[in-house]
Amino acid sequence: MTTAATLASSPMPLLHLQNISLRFGGLTALSKFSFSLNPGELVGLIGPNGAGKTSAFNITTGVYRPTSGKILLNSQPIAGLPPHQINHAGIARTFQNIRLFASLSVLDNVITAFNQSAEHGLLSTILRTPSYIRERRQFHGDAMELLNTLGLATRAKACASSLPYGDQRRLEIARALATKPKILLLDEPAAGMNPQEKQELMHLIRFIRDHFGVGIWLIEHDMKLVMNVCERITVLDHGETIATGTPAEIQCDPKVIEAYLGEPV
Amino acid sequence: MADQVDPSLASLNTAATEAIQAAPPSSVKKAPVPVAPLPKLDAGQALRSRRRRLPPFFVTLFSNAPLLLLLLLLPAAEFLEGYQPAADKMSTAQPNVDETRLRMVMLIGINITLAVSLYLINGVSGQFSLGHAGFMAVGAYLAGYSTLTYSDNWSRTPGPLLYFLSLGIVMAIVAAAITVLYALIHSTRSVWRGLPGLLLLVVVVWLVVDFSVAGKGAKDWSMGAWVGNKWFGLHIPVLFARALVWIQELFNSIMTTGGKPLTLLIALIGGGLCSAAVGLVVGIPTLRLRGDYLAIATLGFAFIITNLITLSEPLGKATGLSVIPYANVAEADSRAHYIFPWIYGTAIVTIFVVWRLTHSPAGRAILATREDEVAASAIGLDTTRFKILAFVVGAFFAGIAGGLYAHLDPARLDPKDFDFTRSVELVVMVTVGGLTNLWGVIIAAIVLTFLPLFLRDPQTWIQFLLRPIRGDTALQLPAWLTDVFKAVAANQMVVYAALLILIMLARGRNYLAWLPRKSRAQDRA
């Protein structure tokens, strides 16, 4: 298992956003946003509502095409690719409002994510050829293993929408991890959680980073969680980057405090 | 700065500063406090190998064995063949129930195939298509045309085969030409961004003008007339067939012995494949649309298909194709009996394929695309590809059902059989059946095919259905009931519509609760 320390020392950042701007007509959602993430790093993105945090995620994962700027993953440009190809390149994400496949079972939610590596064709699916059976067992085993790692194995057969809220968040993370990403983007994973669940989530995030060796980029409103978990933090306000640095630096930054409470009268 | 601040805001400010600083920096909080220890990692391995599993080869063998049960359909057809309808004994039968009954049994089978294939599109993949009759028409006309023109009354198997082969070659050439055209247009994007749009506009305007000219009768030079009468009417395929005559020599020796079943099989599969190809061509642009927009686009496609058929000379224009084989074989009953195993075999194979597809990882991907397209693409699923997959497989089976329909009716294949109402009929079946419930869709296909016929003459049907219990004694109904039946028959469409409304209202009461649980789990969309 690769640890964060060895990976972080590599010279080139894994993900590099250069001067990204995004405009919707007259509205500027992001302007000249730059960001980099090293392998195995845990970086936070915070800012008041409407600051452009989720827009940054949507651009990175291909939901939006940036108006200008470059995105490099392993020095390869990925801006403008469709979302599924960006996922194949190694970026997975979760959503602010949980987006599970509600009517599918927990297990199927994860198996669906393996589909991109499926090798069997339509005919062997219908005839259930031995290669198809083998591959399906492989998917099933891998999915159970992943669910077990995230503590969801006992609920594998349940309908995804029947899970409690915290488990749904975890399942969404499991589904994202099933695509074997190099980078995991978490969009407000602690939203709507109680303190106990938040505490568990904190451990989970660190555990995922260490166990899967992925770089994690995190949007979160809960300061306690962000300050505890992240190694670096970027602060956005009105689409502009107003501060970057370690949690300790961010906490003392007057601009950040101002951004969270509005300008003094 | 602080002294300019409103006091309430200032207190808020300090509160926020405290809140942010209350959280210790991460360097302090390195020692992990295990709150909920995560389970052991090797437990997954244990789960994986807990059960002894059958080797995959045997799984394949056993799971495909039920397909052999299809052969049971043949004795069933034999049984029907030997059964003599007692038309003379049923003196009260007006109209002749036996003829209606046979046709209904066949139509039910065809409608099951159509409804299940539409279920794959509208229910499983969640794309609302109103163009299913269009796919059916493609299959019906191409299969019917090939057997009518090239099979010499089933005696020449290579005829339809060569026809579809040459049609395939033509389609491949057209597809290659379109791809090259697309690549050329696409590459001009680097020269000037507006050029592709302009080129497409020119092509569209040209086609519209051309088709309107073709409608006025200037047939010699119009591209539209050429497509409608020559190419769509399949004169070029004949040209190819001549060129490929040596293949015919080869196939002749193998296939003339195949006779009727093999010829029919080739015609059906050929029609289905053509329908699937049309589905691909229609699906690639239209499946980018959503909801109502897709419904309108597919509806437009169905109109285009029926219009092309009405324009095409070899396909019989508005009068349709007549004297498709089977009319010449024997009297009505044995014709219908012969096609019985084909119709129900197709229905079973369709259900089988659709069921397996939905219960495979690929099917889960189609379901996932329906549930949440954004999330599906975020986990690396090419959502367009899966939507097109469902669309093309659905179109394939609709085409085969159309081919069966073409050979069912000896009299005439009418373009009006494939109009808007046919599509709506199928959408109603899928919706009444619960949209995502395969068994419900099958039941709805059976009931909704039977219902209009039943309402046309309830008394005779009841008498017929009670015959195994009561024998042939005439049914004595109270006068008021007979009057009710007469009223129902007189207002059958009103009653039918009212029943549909009642069924949809009853849906809220979970009237499908007795169906298998697993399919109901998907019902909650």
Interface residues (C-beta under 8 A of the other chain):
Chain A: T61 G62 V63 P82 P83 H84 N87 H88 A92 R93 F95 R99 L100 F101 A102 S103 L104 S105 D108 N109 I111 T112 A113 F114 N115 Q116 A118 L122 T125 I126 L127 R128 T129 P130 S131 Y132 I133 R134 R136 R137 F139 G141 M144 E145 L146 N148 T149 L150 G151 A153 C159 S161 R175 A176 A178 T179 Q196 Q199 E200 H203 L204 R206 F207 H211 M223 K224 V226 M227 N228 V229 C230 E231 T246 P247 A248 Q251 V256 I257 Y260 L261 P264 V265
Chain B: M1 Q4 V5 D6 L9 L12 N13 A16 T17 A19 I20 Q21 A22 A23 P24 P25 S26 S27 K29 P32 P34 V35 A36 L38 P39 L41 A43 G44 Q45 L47 R48 R53 P55 P56 F57 V59 T60 S63 N64 F352 V353 R356 L357 S360 P361 A362 R364 A365 L367 A368 E371 D372 V374 A375 A376 S377 A378 I379 G380 L381 D382 T383 L389 V393 T436 A521 Q522 D523 R524 A525
